[in-house]
Amino acid sequence: MISAVKRYSFLDTLSTVSTSVLIAIPVFWLGLMLQILFGVKFRGTFLGLPISGVTDGWKSYVLPSITLASAFAAVTARLTRTTMLEVMRQDLRPHRNGQGPLPAGGGVSSTRCATP
């Protein structure tokens, strides 16, 4: 959502590139790369995760969950950005006509804004 509000900023560019890469990477290849990174390179550190079996409880489910969720998260992020940009571009003034005439005070009704 931040990338839609701050369009063409560094954060927008970074999120667009990262989501495009995550969508383009095959899931099986991403899984292998995450296994090499977290199972081999970070073995023995606090970032080390098991790469096979269900021997370490909840830690055994972290890599498969990240791998399978990455493509869906990237698609969701792209759709959210596109939808927000579309809504921000819309002219919402035609919808004002269905609300009736403006009150005499110039746009803010005193009865709606009054607190009991």
Protein Blocks (a to p, Z undefined) as FASTA:
>chain_A
ZZmmmgoiaklmmmmmmmmmmmmpcfklmmmmmmmmmmmmmgoiakbccfedjfkojmlm
mmmmmmmmmmmmmmmmmmmmmmmmmmmmpcfklmmmmnopadfkoopafklmpcZZ
